Amino acid sequence: MSQFFKDYENHVQERQALGVPPLALTADQAQEVVNLLQNIPAGKEEELLHLLQNRINPGVDPAAQVKADFLIGITQGTYNCAVISKTQAIKLLGTMIGGYNLQGLVDLVAQQGELAQEAADELKNLVLAVNIFDDIKAMAQKGNNYAQEIIESWSEAEWFTNKARVPTSLKTVVYKVNGEINTDDFSPAQYAYTRADIPLHATVMGGVLFENGPKEIADLKAKYNLPVTFVGDVVGTGSSRKSACNSLLWHIGNDIPFVPNKRKGGVILGQTIAPIFFNTAEDSGALPIQCDVSKLETGTIIEVKPLEGKILNEHGEVITSYDIQPSTLLDEYKAGGRVPLIIGKMLTQKAREFLGKSSLEEFSTFANPHITQAHKNQGYTLAQKMVGKACGVPGVLPATACTPVMTTVGSQDTTGPMTADEMTELACLKFNADLVMQSFCHTAAYPKPSDVKTHASLPQYITQRGGVSLRPGDGIIHTWLNRLLIPDTVGTGGDSHTRFPLGISFPAGSGLVAFAAALGVMPLDMPESVLVRFKGELQPGVTLRDVVNMIPLKAIELGLLTVDKKNKKNIFAGKILEMEGLPNLKLEQAFELTDAAAERSAAATCIQLGRETVEEYLNSNISLMESMIDNGFQDAQTLRRRINKVKDWLANEELMQADENAEYAQIIEIDLTEMTEPIVACPNDPDDVKLLSDVAGDRIDEVFIGSCMTNIGHFRAAAEVLKGKGQADARLWICPPSKMDADQLTREGYYSQFAAAGARLE
């Protein structure tokens, strides 16, 4: 027996002991399979065929290239395989989604030989063929009937209509978790190093909140022989990590044919579903529904009626009803996710334009995204203008579905490997977003073996595609990404604190970040805006950090925010938090305010600043980017392009401002002169803010100064407070957000003061 089979069987058994399937094949393993398929050992036909069909990642994975080259070789007669005919090879190429499989199919269509029809039939159903649309169009223009047939099929969206209809009824059993379930419950941070290994990471789903969740879900499936619907009061708050959704779908979803270790589908019900989590579920082909869940308990048999917006009990009685939101949700579910639907619609639109057919909006196959029309004399908020500019229109109103251009995209290291996997599946070989940056801020301090591998491989993956990669130890993603921004543009990032102080960003899970980087646009259902308007002057002893906490304090006073999780009110949740009245803030200070919008569960945030402070920041950023190029940061061409665009903005652009007649879901006015003492957020809830006098005398065991919420000024101020006081009475951690800040504080002598206080320096 070949050594390959022995080694692979050992791997299978090791994974079985962990309760998970084997990993997808590497390129070397795929090559072994390909070699064996050309000289098959007795009795190994089915196993080898299974490995080739089902255990290799699609897209532009290195193993996918080995698979595609082999199958293309079979169609060309270069390779012979006893168990794969030329026709079967074409069908297998059609299961590979996109990437390395496409050129072989295109070549067969171009040859117009006996295999052209089979190749054309496969291309009709591949939405990632949008990448080779121009090749097919050129052939059609030259009279290639197969190419013409493909474009006709794309124009009629047969890639969509050929899929199974959305079922009229889904009978399931409920698994419910009461209270608030955040993404750290679904995907515990201490196991971040396993996130790219979806089945393995899913074994720790539940954390402390519902630690037996995986077993209890499996028991429900076995007991009732039904799929499980996940139900929660508040679902998916916290960070933007897609691994949370990946883990949940591993337990309630369905295998994706020909794609190893990944699942889609499944129903998720929540009284409230956090916006980023909702979007990630959409992208993953699940059915997220917000509805009244008070009558649902674990073990309840329900019948979900997707087309009717109703949920029935096992006696056929209506338990609750819901609106199908967004209007495209069922199309997304049918297509296998929002991402394939959007890409497929791009393909159909291109085909319809080429053939001179009616627009996509007039094409009745798809549900049209909602577009909110402005009423008379209605203006736009600052955020609405920024998103409008990215969509090529004056403004975008709430509830409008749009796809703004993503000018800046950020990826961090705990989700970076997943983002890279998603990019690979999208067949991304070159970023279409203007600037994509990868950081290594979450794992640099104490890397696990898997992190060390990521540090070695991910930078090249990013820079090969035209992105900018930081190095382990350089610092927190936002400290750098904020220095690369262009005012009044739109971006995203795979970290919930991606909250630009210039322009606006909509944080997202790794799947949507990959989509934004690869295609240069991102789907968005425009949220409503809440305006916080500041006036007056800061009083002695009150700092900008207190201004951050004034926002929840004022909202609590107005009855717009509650601390209690039960029947929680939060006016900011899922909305854009817009701020004005502090035009002279430095950009680092502005980021303190925008960054904290993540703690408000806001979908995004923006702040109106003055021209002078923005110009000062941009000129400093130009110098930084030039030094990055001088110090060997890649991709240098991308950095140079960004420098030129920032210079162009300085020479030719003005800052946007909200219209006076813009409308908001709520306006909150805060008079800074009324706040005469500091405000603190109490453990362990950033909404639980109190005046310092209310908690005076409470014991403090530990002090941490760090994270993306800090800038160099905080460390200077802390050092002055500590100066001459000797050892601190509480355990003190000092963690500057970037290598730049740490170096500057060292030069200024502050590290010696921290050491004298007994601080732990990280």
N, C-alpha and C positions, 0 to 999 in steps of 0.2 A: 504493500500500500504506500502511496506517495506520502512523504513527510507532511505535505500540505494538509491532508485529511486528518492526520494525527494532531497536528498543531491546532487546527480549527476546531476539532472535537473537544480538545482541552479547553479552548476559549469558550465554547458553548457551555460546557459544564461549569466553568467558573462563573459565567453570567447567570446560569440557572440557579446556582447557589445563592445569588443575590436577588433572585426573583425577577430577572429582566432578560430580554432577548439579546443575542449577540450584537456587537457593534457592526456598523456597515463596513464593507470590505475596503481596505486601503488600496491604493493603486498597485502595490506589489502583489497583494492577494488577488486582485482582479486579473492581473497578468497571469498568475498561476492558474486561475480558473480558465482563462482563455486558452492557455497552452494545453491544459488537460482536455478541454472540449475538442481539440483537434486530434486527440489520441486518447479516447475515453477509456479508463479502466473499467473492467467488467462490473456491472451493477451500479455504476456511479452516474448513469445518465440523468436521472431525475434530480439528484442532489446538485449536480453541476448546473443544470438548467435553472433550478430554483435559485441558486446563488447568483447567477448572471441576471435573472429576471428581477429578483426581489431584494437583494442585499447590497445593491450599489446605489449610492446617492445620485440624484439627477443633476441637471444643470451643467456647470463647468467644474465640478469636482474632478480631481485628477483621475480617480477611478472611473468616472463617467467617460473620460476621454479614452481610456483603455477599452471600455465596453463599446463605445461608439465606433472606434477605429476597427474593432473586430467585426461588428455587425455590418458596417459599411463594406469591409473587405469581403464578407460573404456575398453581399449583393453584387460585388464587382468580380467575383470569382477568384479573388486573391487567396481567400481562406475557404476551407471545406470543413463542415461540421455535420456529423451524422444525424444530429437531433435538431438542427436548425436549418430550414430551407431558406432560400432567398426571400420568399414571401414572408416567412415567419420572422426573418431578420428585419424586414421593413416594419412589421407590426411591433416588434420590440423597440425599434428606434422611435416609433410613435408613442411609446410609454415613457420616454425620457424627459418629457416636459419641454425642454429647450436647451440650447447651448451647443454642445459638440455633436449632437445628433442632426442638427438642421442642415448643415452643408451637404451631407450625404444624400438626404432626401431631395434637396434642391437640385443636386447634380443628376439624380435619376429623372426628375421632371424635365430638366434641360435636355437630356439625351432622347426623350420621347420614345423610349424603347418599350419592351414588354413589361417592365416593372414600373413604368411611369404612372399608371393609374393607381397602383397600390400606394406609391409614394405620395401622390396627390391627395388620396383619401386620408392619409395620416396627417399631412400638413393642414388639412381643413380644420382639424380639431385642436391644433396647437396654438394657444394664444401668444406664446412667446415667439411665434413666427413673425410677430411685429418687427423683430430685429432684422428679418430678411425680406420685409415687404417689398423694398425697392428692387430686389433681385427678381422676385416673382412678377412684379409689375413690368419690368423691362422685358421679360420673356413673353408676357401677354401682349405687349405692344408689338413684338416681332412675330406674332401669330401662333404662339404656342398654346394650343387648345387646352392642355392640362393646366397650364398656369392661369388661363382665363377662367377655367372651371373653379380653381382654388379661390380666386379673387371673388367670383360670384358667390361662392359658399361663405366666404368671410363677410361679404356685404349683407348677407341674410342671417348672419350670426348663427350659423349651423353648429359652431363650436358650443353654443349655449343651448339652442333648441334641441340638440341631440342628447342632452343630459336628462336624467330622470327628473320628473316634475317634483315640486315640493309636495310632500305628502299632505293629504287633507287632515290626517289624524296621526298623532304620535302618542302611543300609550307607554307610560314610563312610571317608575317608582321614585319617590322623593327621598333625597338625602339633604337634610337641613342643618345648617349651622346658625345658631342664634347670635344676634349682636353684629358687631362690625368685624369683617374678615379682611385683613389687609394683605398686600402682596407678599409680605414677609411670612404670613401664615401659609400661603400657598407655596412659597419658594424661600425657605429660610436662608438668611444671609450667610450663616456659618457653613452652609454647603454650596456656596456660590461656585466653587471650583468644579462642581459636577453639572452645572446648568446646561452645558452644550450636549451632555449625555441625557437626553430627555427621559427615557425610562428609568434610569438610575436616580436622577434628581427627583422624579415623581414619587419615589419610595419614601421620601421624607416630608411629603406634603402634609400639611396640618400643623406642623410645629408644635407649640404648646397648646394652642387653642383647640384643635381637634386632632390630637396626635394619632388616634386610631382610625383616622379617616380612610386611608387606602383600604384597610382590611374591612371596615364597615361597608364601604361602597361595594367591594367584591362580594361580601356576604349578601347584600341586598340583591345584586345581580343573580347570584346563585339561587337564592330563596324564591324570587319571583319570576326568574327567567325573563326579565325585562331590562331595557336600558335604564340608567339612572339619570334623573334630572337633579342638578345641584341647585339648592335654594339657600338664600341668605337674606338677612335684613339689609345690611350694607355690604356690598361685595366689591373687593378689588381696590380699596383705597391704598394710599401710600405710594411707593415708588412705581416707576414705569416698566418694571422688568417683565418681559414677555414670558420668561420662564414660569411665572405664576400661572398664566393661561396654558402654557404647554403642559404643566403638571396636571392641572385640572382636566384638560382634554385627554390626557393619557388614561385617566380613570373613567371618563364618561363618554369619550368620543369613539370614533371608528378608525380602523387602520386605513391608510391611504394606499391604494393599489400601487405596487411597484416602487414605493418610497419607504425605505426602512426606518423604523423607530420614530414614527411621527403619526399623529392622528388628527382628525378634524371632526366636525359635527358636534352633537351634544347640545342639550338645552340648559341654559343658565337663567334662573329666575332670581330677581332681587327687588326688594322694595326700592332700593337705590343701587345702581351700579356705577362705580366711578368711571368718568369719561374715558380715561386712557385704557382702563381694563375693558370697557365696552367696545372701544375701537379695536383693541387687540383680539377680542373674541370674534368680532366681525371679520377681521382679516384672516383669522384661523378657520373660518368656515363653520363656526358655532352659531347658535341661535340665542343671543342674549335678549332677555325681555324684562322690562321694568314693570312691575305690577304689585298689587296687594298680595303679600305672602302670609298674612296673619293666620289663615286657615290651613296652611300647609305644615305638615310635620313629617319627620322621617318615617318612612314606611307607607305613606299615603300613596295610593294608586291614583294617577291622574291621566287625563287625556288632553293633550295640548292640541288645539285646533289652529294651526299657523295661519290659515287663510281667513279665518273668522275673527281672530283676536280673542279667543275664549279658552279658558281652562276648565275642564269638567272633572267631577269626582267619578269614582267607579260606578256610580248609579246614574250617570249622565246628567247630573245637576251642575249648573254653572257655579263654580267657586269664585272665579274672578275673571275680569276681562281686561284687555289692554289695547292700546293703539300700536299699530305696527310702525315703529320708528327706528331708523329713518325710512322713508318711503321705498328705498332700494333694498331693505333688509332681506326680503325673501329672494330677490334676485341674487344677492350675495351668497345666501345659503345654498341656492341651487348651483351656483357657479363654483362652489367649493371655497368661497371666501371673497372678501371685498377686493383683495389684490388681484386675483385672476379675473374678476369681473371688470375692474377698471382697465386692465391691460387688454382684455378681450374687446372691450368697447372702443379702445383706441384703434385696435386692428380693424374692427368693423367700420369705424368712422373713416379711416384711410381708404378702405375698399369702396365705400359708398361715394366718397368724394371722387375717386378715380373713375368710377362708373357713371358719375353724374346723377346718382340717386338722391332722394330726399335726405335731410339732415337726420342725425341720430335722435334729436328731440321729436321729430315727426315719425320716427320708426316705432311702431307699436309693440315691438317685441320686449322692450325693457320698460320698467317703471322709471319715469323721469325723476331725477333728483329735484328736491324742492328748491324754488328760488323765491325769496321774499321780495315783494315789490314795495318800494318806498311810497309812502303817502305824501300828499302835498306838503311842501315846506319842511320835509324831514331831511335832516343833514346826517352826516356820518361821524362816528367817534374816531379817535386816533387809530385804534386797532382796526376798525372797519376800513379806514383809508389805506392802512398798510397792507392788509390782505387784499383789498381791491387792486392796489398797484401790482401786487404779485399775480393777480388774475387778469390784468389788462383792462380793468374797469375802474370807475371813480371810487367805488366803495362796495362792500359786501355786507348785507344786513343779516341779523340773527336768523338761524334756521335754514339759511341758504347752503346748499351743498356745492362745494367748489374744489378746485385743485390748484392751489397757489404754487408758484415757483418757489423751490427751496434754495435760497442763496447760500445758506450755511448749515451744515449738518455735523453733529458731534456724536461720537461713539466712545463709550468707556469700556474698561477691560473686563468687568465681570459679565457683561452682556456682549462684549465684542466678539467672542467666538461664535455665539449664536447669530449675531448680526452678519458675520462673515458667511456662516452656513446659509443664511437666507439670501445673501447676495449671490452666492454660488448657485443656489436653486433658481434664482432669477436670471441666471446666465450672464451676470454682470462682469465684463472684462474692462470696462472704463466707466468712471463715474460721470453722470450727467449733471449732478449738482455742482455748482461752481466751486465750492470748497467743502471737503469732507475731512474732519480731523479725528484722529484716534488717540486716546489718552491711556495711561497705565497707572491711574491714581488709586484704585481700590485694592490692588494686589501687590504693589511695589514694596511695601514695608515688610510684610511677612508672607512671601510667596510660597504656595504649595507646589509640589512637583508639576502639576498640570499648569499652574500659572507660569512657571519658568518656561515651559514649552510655548505657551501663548506669547510671552515676552520675546521669544526667539523668532516665531513664525508670523505673528500678526502684523508687525510693522511693514514687512515686505509685501504682504497681501494688500495692505492699504496703499502703499506708495506705488505699487505696480499699476494700480487703477487710477493713479493721479491724485491720491489723497495725501494729507499731511499727517505724519506720525510723530508723536512725542516719544520720549524714552522713559523707561521706568525710573522714578525718582524726580522727574521734572515737575510734578505737582498735579493739582486738581484740575479736572477738565475745564471747569468754568473759568478759572483764572486765566487760562490760555485762550479758550474759545472766544471769550468776550473781547480779547485784544485783536481778533481777526474779523470783527463784524463791520458791516456797512449799514449806516443809519436807515431806518424806515423800510428794511427788508424783512423777509420772513424766513424762519428756519425751524429746525427740530433737533432733538438729541435723545439718546438712549439713557437718560438720567432725569428723574422727575424734577430736579433742580435746574434744568436747562431753561433759564428764565432770563433772556437777554435784557441788559439795561439799555441797549440801542436796538431799535426795531422790535420785533416780537417773535417769540418761539412757542411752538406747541409740542411739549415733550411727548414721546411715544415709545412703544415697545420696540424690541429689536427688529421685528418683522417690518414695521412701518418705517423705521429708520433706514433699513436696507432698501426699501422701496424708494424712499426719498433720495437716497444717495445714488441709487442705480438709475432712476428715471428723471430725477431733478424736479419732481413735483410730489405733492402729498395730498391725499383726499382729506377734506375737512368739512364737517358740518358746523357752520359758523355759530359759536356760542353767543349768548347775550353778554352785555357788559355791565359791570358795577363800577361806578366812578367814586373814588375817594379823593375829596378835594381838601387840601391842607390850606390853612391860613394862619397868620400870626407868626411869632418868633419863638424859637426854643428858649426855655427858661434855664437859669443856672442849675447845673447838676443833672440836666436831662440830655441824653445823647440820642443819636440816630437809632440806636438799638431800641430805645424806648419808643421812638416813633413807629418802628416795626410793630411793637406790641400795642400801640394805641389803636391800631386797626381792629384787632379782635375785641379789645376792651370797649371801644365805641359800639361795635356791632352787638356785643352782649347787652350794653346799656339800652340799645334801641330794640332789643328783642329779635334781632336778625341772626343771632348765633347763640347756640346753647352748648354747654360743656358736656352734659349728660348724653351718652350715646343713644339712649332710648328715645325714640321720636325726635332725634336730633334735628335742629334747624341749623342751616349754614347757607347764608345768602350767596357766599362766594363759590360754593361747590359747582364745578362744571361751567363756571362763567369766566369771562375775561376780567381781571382786576386792573382797571385803568387808574392812574394816579396823576394828579397835577397840583401845582401850587408850590413846588420846590425846584424851580428852574435852575438854581445855582449849585445844586449838588454836584460833587465830583462823581465820575462814573462808577468808581469803586463803592461810593456811598449809595448811589442809585441801585446798585446790584444788591445791597443789603435789603432794600425794599422789594425789588422784583423777585429775588431769590426766595424770600419768605412767602411769596404767593403759593409756593408748593405746599406749605403748611396749612394754607387756607383751603386746600383742595381745588384751587382755581385751575381752569383749563389752560390759561395763559395770562400774561401780564405785560403791561407797557407803562412807561412813565414819560411825561412831557418834560424835556430838559431844554436849557438855553443853548444858543448857537456857540457861545464862547467856550463853555465847558466841554461841549462835544468836539469842537475844533482842537482844543488842547489835547484831548484824549486820542483823537485820530492821528495827530502828528506824532505823538508818542508811540502809537501802535505801528506806524510806518517804520520808525526807527527799530522797533522790536523785530518786525518781520524781516527787515534787511539784515539784522544781526543773526536771525535764524538761518537765513540763506548762507551767510558768511560762516556759520558754525556747522554747516553740513546737513541741516534739516531738509528732508525731502517730503513732498515733491517740490523742488525749487521753482519749477515753472508755475505751479499752482500758487505758491506764495507771491511770486512776481506779478502774476495776474491780479491777485487780490490787492497788492500794493498800488497797482495802476488804477484799479477801480475806486479805491479809497481816495487817491489823489484826484481822480475825476469828480468824485462826489464833492470834495472840498472846493473844487474850482467852479462847479456848475449847479449844485443842488442846494435846496433850502429844506429845513426840517418841516415835516408835516405837523399840522395842528388840528385838533378836533373842531368841527363846526359848532357854532353856538346853539344851533337848533338840533344837535344830535340827541338821541333818546337813549336812556339807560334803564336797566331793570331796577336799579336803585342808585341814589346819590347819597353818599355819606360825607358829611362835612366834619372836619376835625380842626379845632382851634388850638394851636400849639401853646398859646399863652395860658390855657386852662390847666395844662399838665405841669405840675410843680415838683413832682418827684418821679424817680425811676419806676419802671414797670417790669415785672419778671414773669416768665412762663414757668409754671410749676410742673414738677414731674407727674406723669410722663405724657403730657398733652400740651402741645403748643397753643391750643385754644384756651387753656386754663390759665389766664393771665390775671395777675393781682398787683396792686400797688405795693411798693417795697414796705411801706409801713404796716401792711396787712400781714406780712410774713416775717417781720423783724424779729430776730431772736431764734428763728428756726436753725437747727444745726445743719451745717454743710460738711459733708464727708469728702467730696471730691470736686475738683474744678478742672474743666477741660476748655482750653482756648485753642480752637482750630476749626476745621471743616471749611466748606465752601462759603459759609456765612461770614467768614472773617477776612479782613484785609490788614495790611502791614501796620496801619494806624492803631488797631486794637492791641497789637503786641507791644508797640511803643508805649501806649497808655498803661498797659498792665505792668510793664517794667518800671515805670515811674511810681506806680502804686506800691510795688514790692520793694523799691529801693530803700536800703538801710533797715529793713524790717526783719532780717534774718530768715530763718526757716519758716515756710508757710505752715499754718496749722492744719490745713487740709491737703490731701494729695493733689498735686498740681501737674497737669499735662500741658505741654506747649507744642503745638503742631502747626507750623506755618503752612499755608495752602499751596505754596509753590517754592521751587528751588530758588527762584529769583528773590523772593521775600526772605527766605532763610539766609541766603548769602548776604543780603543787605543788612539784616538784623545783626549778623555776626560782625560785619564791618563796623557797624555803629556801636558795638560793644554791649548790646542788650543781652546776648546769650550768657555773658558772665553774671549779669544780674539774675537771670532765670536760674542759673546754676546755684547761686548763693541762696536762693529761696528753696532749693531742693527740688526743683521742677524736673520732671522726666521729659527730655527733649526728643521729639520724634521727627 
